[in-house]
Amino acid sequence: MKKTIRGVIADNVKQYMTDHTPATLAAHSGIPKTKINRILAGTVDCDIDTISALASSLGVKSGALLDDALDEGAAAFRSKLLSLPPEARAKISQFLDTMTGAHVEQRASNVVNTHIAVAV
């Protein structure tokens, strides 16, 4: 059975809340704690502004809170990534943003060649 959008958002917010309690998420997002608790329970609809505020507070893009298409491998990777300290996650995110920018193939080639040179 397919999850409701409320359930998807609830599961994803819980997944990304590694550095937050409902109270700290409420404080950072400006969303009342009672609404945070209802979101986590999957009992309230979220508008775009709420999703955006949650995503910003959790350090993810809004679409990440709406994504229910993760396969087991991606879910396991996301779980491992979220278990890292915030500084490490930020560095990985910055690296991925850089790699997905302009001239991805050239940058990837340079990174691989640098790592090969260092390894040799």
One Martini backbone bead per residue (centre of mass of N, CA, C, O) as a GRO file, in nm:
protein
  120
    1MET     BB    1   0.096   0.037   0.022
    2LYS     BB    2   0.062   0.362  -0.021
    3LYS     BB    3   0.161   0.647   0.091
    4THR     BB    4   0.101   0.928   0.219
    5ILE     BB    5   0.208   1.246   0.221
    6ARG     BB    6   0.212   1.263   0.525
    7GLY     BB    7   0.390   1.008   0.566
    8VAL     BB    8   0.632   1.098   0.402
    9ILE     BB    9   0.697   1.352   0.561
   10ALA     BB   10   0.725   1.224   0.836
   11ASP     BB   11   0.955   1.027   0.767
   12ASN     BB   12   1.158   1.241   0.659
   13VAL     BB   13   1.179   1.419   0.904
   14LYS     BB   14   1.277   1.200   1.095
   15GLN     BB   15   1.533   1.129   0.934
   16TYR     BB   16   1.649   1.445   0.949
   17MET     BB   17   1.640   1.478   1.289
   18THR     BB   18   1.930   1.424   1.420
   19ASP     BB   19   1.961   1.747   1.542
   20HIS     BB   20   1.656   1.712   1.655
   21THR     BB   21   1.383   1.822   1.809
   22PRO     BB   22   1.078   1.940   1.813
   23ALA     BB   23   1.166   2.201   1.960
   24THR     BB   24   1.410   2.282   1.776
   25LEU     BB   25   1.255   2.281   1.511
   26ALA     BB   26   1.058   2.499   1.592
   27ALA     BB   27   1.265   2.723   1.646
   28HIS     BB   28   1.405   2.715   1.356
   29SER     BB   29   1.123   2.731   1.174
   30GLY     BB   30   0.854   2.867   1.318
   31ILE     BB   31   0.702   2.617   1.411
   32PRO     BB   32   0.490   2.486   1.598
   33LYS     BB   33   0.515   2.219   1.802
   34THR     BB   34   0.232   2.103   1.753
   35LYS     BB   35   0.274   2.080   1.445
   36ILE     BB   36   0.519   1.902   1.446
   37ASN     BB   37   0.378   1.662   1.585
   38ARG     BB   38   0.165   1.627   1.357
   39ILE     BB   39   0.363   1.574   1.132
   40LEU     BB   40   0.501   1.322   1.265
   41ALA     BB   41   0.207   1.174   1.272
   42GLY     BB   42   0.041   1.239   1.001
   43THR     BB   43  -0.220   1.469   1.074
   44VAL     BB   44  -0.108   1.693   0.864
   45ASP     BB   45  -0.097   1.936   0.646
   46CYS     BB   46   0.136   2.077   0.407
   47ASP     BB   47   0.267   2.351   0.304
   48ILE     BB   48   0.511   2.505   0.133
   49ASP     BB   49   0.618   2.678   0.369
   50THR     BB   50   0.656   2.444   0.566
   51ILE     BB   51   0.847   2.273   0.396
   52SER     BB   52   1.064   2.491   0.365
   53ALA     BB   53   1.122   2.535   0.668
   54LEU     BB   54   1.203   2.247   0.731
   55ALA     BB   55   1.427   2.210   0.525
   56SER     BB   56   1.606   2.441   0.619
   57SER     BB   57   1.640   2.332   0.916
   58LEU     BB   58   1.756   2.042   0.797
   59GLY     BB   59   1.941   2.086   0.531
   60VAL     BB   60   1.733   2.062   0.288
   61LYS     BB   61   1.544   1.998   0.033
   62SER     BB   62   1.216   1.998  -0.021
   63GLY     BB   63   1.203   1.730  -0.193
   64ALA     BB   64   1.308   1.538   0.037
   65LEU     BB   65   1.020   1.542   0.191
   66LEU     BB   66   0.865   1.405  -0.081
   67ASP     BB   67   1.038   1.146  -0.095
   68ASP     BB   68   0.938   0.787  -0.180
   69ALA     BB   69   1.174   0.653  -0.394
   70LEU     BB   70   1.345   0.483  -0.213
   71ASP     BB   71   1.560   0.253  -0.199
   72GLU     BB   72   1.742   0.055  -0.003
   73GLY     BB   73   2.020   0.176  -0.076
   74ALA     BB   74   1.946   0.475  -0.043
   75ALA     BB   75   1.845   0.454   0.248
   76ALA     BB   76   2.111   0.353   0.368
   77PHE     BB   77   2.282   0.593   0.280
   78ARG     BB   78   2.118   0.813   0.423
   79SER     BB   79   2.154   0.698   0.707
   80LYS     BB   80   2.463   0.721   0.712
   81LEU     BB   81   2.484   1.020   0.648
   82LEU     BB   82   2.307   1.113   0.903
   83SER     BB   83   2.528   0.994   1.116
   84LEU     BB   84   2.689   1.223   1.065
   85PRO     BB   85   2.830   1.495   1.117
   86PRO     BB   86   2.748   1.806   1.014
   87GLU     BB   87   3.025   1.875   0.886
   88ALA     BB   88   3.041   1.629   0.698
   89ARG     BB   89   2.778   1.678   0.546
   90ALA     BB   90   2.859   1.955   0.435
   91LYS     BB   91   3.103   1.860   0.269
   92ILE     BB   92   2.949   1.663   0.090
   93SER     BB   93   2.748   1.865  -0.024
   94GLN     BB   94   2.957   2.055  -0.147
   95PHE     BB   95   3.084   1.849  -0.332
   96LEU     BB   96   2.827   1.774  -0.492
   97ASP     BB   97   2.766   2.056  -0.595
   98THR     BB   98   3.030   2.085  -0.750
   99MET     BB   99   2.999   1.823  -0.930
  100THR     BB  100   2.705   1.931  -1.055
  101GLY     BB  101   2.816   2.135  -1.213
  102ALA     BB  102   3.001   2.267  -1.421
  103HIS     BB  103   3.205   2.045  -1.566
  104VAL     BB  104   3.186   1.753  -1.448
  105GLU     BB  105   3.380   1.575  -1.608
  106GLN     BB  106   3.639   1.738  -1.553
  107ARG     BB  107   3.632   1.732  -1.246
  108ALA     BB  108   3.626   1.427  -1.213
  109SER     BB  109   3.891   1.374  -1.357
  110ASN     BB  110   4.068   1.541  -1.164
  111VAL     BB  111   4.003   1.385  -0.906
  112VAL     BB  112   4.094   1.108  -1.000
  113ASN     BB  113   4.385   1.188  -1.077
  114THR     BB  114   4.465   1.284  -0.796
  115HIS     BB  115   4.413   1.012  -0.649
  116ILE     BB  116   4.606   0.848  -0.819
  117ALA     BB  117   4.862   1.011  -0.759
  118VAL     BB  118   4.850   0.969  -0.450
  119ALA     BB  119   4.846   0.650  -0.457
  120VAL     BB  120   5.130   0.634  -0.620
   0.00000   0.00000   0.00000
